[in-house]
């Protein structure tokens, strides 16, 4: 969908959105529009349950087109995140209405004029995020089943500044869309080789992309990663994406993603019910890829590394089995007790490779790693683990700023000892209790004391019902949080 900005004013015709405070009071431009319509809007409110409460809507048909009344409440909470929700709600209200374009009258009221350009830009961002669709495989869509709304114009006092801010935000939205596309793709299409190819295409935005095939990984001793893919005919890949927007020699910020393009559980086979959702088990890699697209698109003034390990976990005559012992790139050995605890094996080699080759300022890994995290925090909050308080605080703050909530979980020697093995340096699973924590402890053994955080996005990578700025399916959760983390700054010296 096209988003544009223009000077404040009400167009002569076409769909329009105007703000209403919680006492059913129209703002200045809304009052003028109501007068031109002979009091139609006031009458419509009086004969409905619309009161102007926050995010409440009432659509009124008029001779000039549809008029959407939008509730502002008392106007005290209209910050960037509020505006994004409003933009998504407005798109949802009008997307299938028949209206092809709409003008949103974004005018200040009271003393809220400060920062109005940024808030207008975020309103456009919310609408853009909600406009996402993944229907490339639908062959029988009729016009009535497709959104009619193709353009939103936001009329605001500081249109030029809003345009500039939105242009920056639109690159982040593009990263979110890429992450969603990758998660939503069927596994028959998005093999590790195809995932790597799509990453290589991001070279068009200035990323330097390197792909390691299986012989290259064998030479490096990445046997924990390669062991996961042994049962699949699809070859595994490790992809490195580099953005060099900072000073030469400045340490990069590193982001590492689990890219299990489909997870059957391997020999420790999952139950059939819900297995279709295991196409999303590459959600961490999708977020890393989307983030790198966002950073390159907006020309972020810093250095970043995105590393993703892409595999398919299948049962086969050559698949690894419980009781196998494999050697990681770090030289540490792992006893495989459950082949469905495969993501940590992929990340083990990816993390070690990243810290060893690039010496980053910090590493953050993302993975749809454990059902235990969903049990702990549900589907609205990401649990994360870290060995650094400063990084933890910055992750929490960044999540709050963009509406992607993250909650720090504990680590400790008492949990770490639960993955000690009788036959190897460690085993790949601990007891059922605290499963998300022991998984994080496993990963910590491969960071070599680097500043690090592990984000278990199992509960937030997929959206079941849809939200104001998120459609059903892959959510792209994490792209915006990590982009904000980068914006907030980190001493990479």
MOGI-V17564 format. One record per residue. RES is the residue in one small letter. SS is DSSP state (a for helix, b for strand, c for the rest). BURIAL is b if it has 9 or more other C-alpha atoms within 8 Angstrom, else e. Layout:
# MOGI-V17564
<<RES/SS/BURIAL> <RES/SS/BURIAL>>
This chain:
# MOGI-V17564
<<x/c/e> <x/b/e> <x/b/b> <x/b/b> <x/b/b> <x/b/b> <x/c/b> <x/c/b> <x/c/e> <x/c/b> <x/c/e> <x/c/e> <x/c/e> <x/c/b> <x/b/b> <x/b/b> <x/b/b> <x/b/b> <x/b/b> <x/b/b> <x/b/b> <x/c/b> <x/c/e> <x/c/b> <x/b/e> <x/b/b> <x/c/b> <x/a/e> <x/a/b> <x/a/b> <x/a/b> <x/a/e> <x/a/b> <x/a/b> <x/a/e> <x/a/e> <x/c/b> <x/c/e> <x/c/b> <x/a/e> <x/a/b> <x/a/e> <x/a/e> <x/a/b> <x/a/b> <x/a/e> <x/c/e> <x/c/e> <x/c/e> <x/c/b> <x/c/b> <x/c/b> <x/c/b> <x/c/b> <x/c/b> <x/c/b> <x/b/b> <x/b/b> <x/b/e> <x/b/b> <x/b/e> <x/b/e> <x/c/e> <x/c/e> <x/b/b> <x/b/b> <x/b/b> <x/b/b> <x/b/b> <x/b/b> <x/b/b> <x/c/b> <x/c/b> <x/c/b> <x/c/e> <x/c/e> <x/c/e> <x/c/b> <x/c/e> <x/a/b> <x/a/b> <x/a/b> <x/a/b> <x/a/b> <x/a/b> <x/a/b> <x/a/b> <x/a/b> <x/a/b> <x/a/b> <x/a/b> <x/a/b> <x/a/e> <x/a/b> <x/c/b> <x/c/b> <x/c/b> <x/c/b> <x/c/b> <x/c/e> <x/b/b> <x/b/b> <x/b/b> <x/b/b> <x/b/b> <x/c/b> <x/c/b> <x/c/e> <x/c/e> <x/c/e> <x/c/e> <x/c/e> <x/c/e> <x/c/e> <x/c/e> <x/a/b> <x/a/b> <x/a/b> <x/a/b> <x/a/b> <x/a/b> <x/a/b> <x/a/b> <x/a/b> <x/a/b> <x/a/b> <x/a/b> <x/a/b> <x/a/b> <x/a/b> <x/c/b> <x/c/e> <x/c/e> <x/c/e> <x/c/e> <x/c/e> <x/c/e> <x/c/e> <x/c/e> <x/c/e> <x/c/e> <x/c/e> <x/a/e> <x/a/e> <x/a/e> <x/c/e> <x/c/b> <x/c/b> <x/c/b> <x/c/b> <x/b/b> <x/b/b> <x/b/b> <x/b/b> <x/b/b> <x/c/b> <x/c/b> <x/c/b> <x/a/b> <x/a/e> <x/a/b> <x/a/b> <x/a/b> <x/a/e> <x/a/b> <x/a/b> <x/a/e> <x/a/b> <x/a/b> <x/a/b> <x/a/b> <x/a/b> <x/a/b> <x/a/b> <x/a/b> <x/a/b> <x/a/b> <x/a/b> <x/a/b> <x/a/b> <x/a/b> <x/a/b> <x/a/b> <x/a/b> <x/c/b> <x/c/e> <x/c/b> <x/c/e> <x/c/e> <x/c/b> <x/c/b> <x/a/b> <x/a/b> <x/a/b> <x/a/b> <x/a/b> <x/a/e> <x/a/e> <x/a/b> <x/a/b> <x/a/e> <x/a/b> <x/a/b> <x/a/e> <x/a/e> <x/c/e> <x/c/b> <x/b/e> <x/b/b> <x/b/e> <x/b/b> <x/b/b> <x/c/b> <x/a/b> <x/a/e> <x/a/e> <x/a/b> <x/a/b> <x/a/e> <x/a/e> <x/c/b> <x/c/b> <x/a/b> <x/a/b> <x/a/b> <x/a/b> <x/a/b> <x/a/b> <x/a/b> <x/a/b> <x/a/b> <x/c/b> <x/c/e> <x/c/b> <x/c/b> <x/c/b> <x/b/b> <x/b/b> <x/b/b> <x/b/b> <x/b/b> <x/b/b> <x/b/b> <x/b/b> <x/c/b> <x/c/b> <x/c/e> <x/c/e> <x/c/e> <x/c/b> <x/c/b> <x/c/b> <x/b/b> <x/b/b> <x/b/b> <x/b/b> <x/b/b> <x/b/b> <x/b/b> <x/b/b> <x/b/b> <x/b/b> <x/b/b> <x/c/b> <x/c/b> <x/c/b> <x/c/b> <x/c/b> <x/c/b> <x/c/b> <x/c/e> <x/c/e> <x/c/e> <x/c/e> <x/a/b> <x/a/e> <x/a/e> <x/a/b> <x/a/b> <x/a/b> <x/a/b> <x/a/b> <x/a/b> <x/a/b> <x/a/b> <x/a/b> <x/a/b> <x/a/b> <x/a/b> <x/a/b> <x/a/b> <x/a/b> <x/a/b> <x/a/b> <x/a/b> <x/a/b> <x/a/b> <x/c/b> <x/c/e> <x/c/b> <x/c/e> <x/c/b> <x/b/b> <x/b/b> <x/b/b> <x/b/b> <x/b/b> <x/b/b> <x/b/b> <x/b/b> <x/b/b> <x/b/b> <x/b/b> <x/c/b> <x/c/b> <x/c/b> <x/c/e> <x/c/e> <x/c/b> <x/c/b> <x/c/b> <x/c/b> <x/c/e> <x/c/b> <x/b/b> <x/b/b> <x/b/b> <x/c/b> <x/c/b> <x/c/e> <x/c/e> <x/c/e> <x/b/b> <x/b/b> <x/b/b> <x/c/b> <x/c/b> <x/c/b> <x/c/b> <x/c/b> <x/c/b> <x/c/b> <x/a/b> <x/a/b> <x/a/b> <x/a/b> <x/a/b> <x/a/b> <x/a/b> <x/a/b> <x/a/b> <x/a/b> <x/a/b> <x/a/b> <x/a/b> <x/a/e> <x/a/e> <x/a/e> <x/c/b> <x/c/b> <x/c/b> <x/b/b> <x/b/b> <x/b/b> <x/b/b> <x/b/b> <x/b/b> <x/c/b> <x/c/b> <x/c/b> <x/a/b> <x/a/b> <x/a/b> <x/a/b> <x/a/e> <x/a/e> <x/a/b> <x/c/b> <x/c/e> <x/c/e> <x/c/b> <x/b/b> <x/b/b> <x/b/b> <x/b/b> <x/b/b> <x/c/e> <x/c/b> <x/a/e> <x/a/e> <x/a/b> <x/a/b> <x/a/e> <x/a/b> <x/a/b> <x/a/b> <x/a/e> <x/a/b> <x/a/b> <x/a/b> <x/a/b> <x/a/b> <x/c/e> <x/c/b> <x/c/b> <x/b/b> <x/b/b> <x/b/b> <x/c/e> <x/c/e> <x/c/b> <x/c/e> <x/a/e> <x/a/e> <x/a/b> <x/a/b> <x/a/e> <x/a/b> <x/a/b> <x/c/b> <x/c/b> <x/c/e> <x/c/e> <x/c/b> <x/c/b> <x/b/b> <x/b/b> <x/c/b> <x/c/b> <x/c/b> <x/c/e> <x/c/e> <x/c/e> <x/c/b> <x/a/b> <x/a/b> <x/a/b> <x/a/b> <x/a/b> <x/a/b> <x/a/b> <x/a/b> <x/a/b> <x/a/e> <x/c/e> <x/c/b> <x/c/b> <x/c/e> <x/c/e> <x/c/b> <x/c/b> <x/b/b> <x/b/b> <x/b/b> <x/b/b> <x/b/b> <x/c/b> <x/c/b> <x/c/b> <x/c/b> <x/c/b> <x/b/b> <x/b/b> <x/c/e> <x/c/e> <x/c/b> <x/b/e> <x/c/b> <x/c/b> <x/b/b> <x/c/b> <x/c/b> <x/b/b> <x/b/b> <x/c/b> <x/c/b> <x/c/b> <x/c/e> <x/a/b> <x/a/b> <x/a/b> <x/a/b> <x/a/b> <x/a/b> <x/a/b> <x/a/e> <x/a/e> <x/a/e> <x/c/e> <x/c/e> <x/c/e> <x/c/e> <x/c/e>>
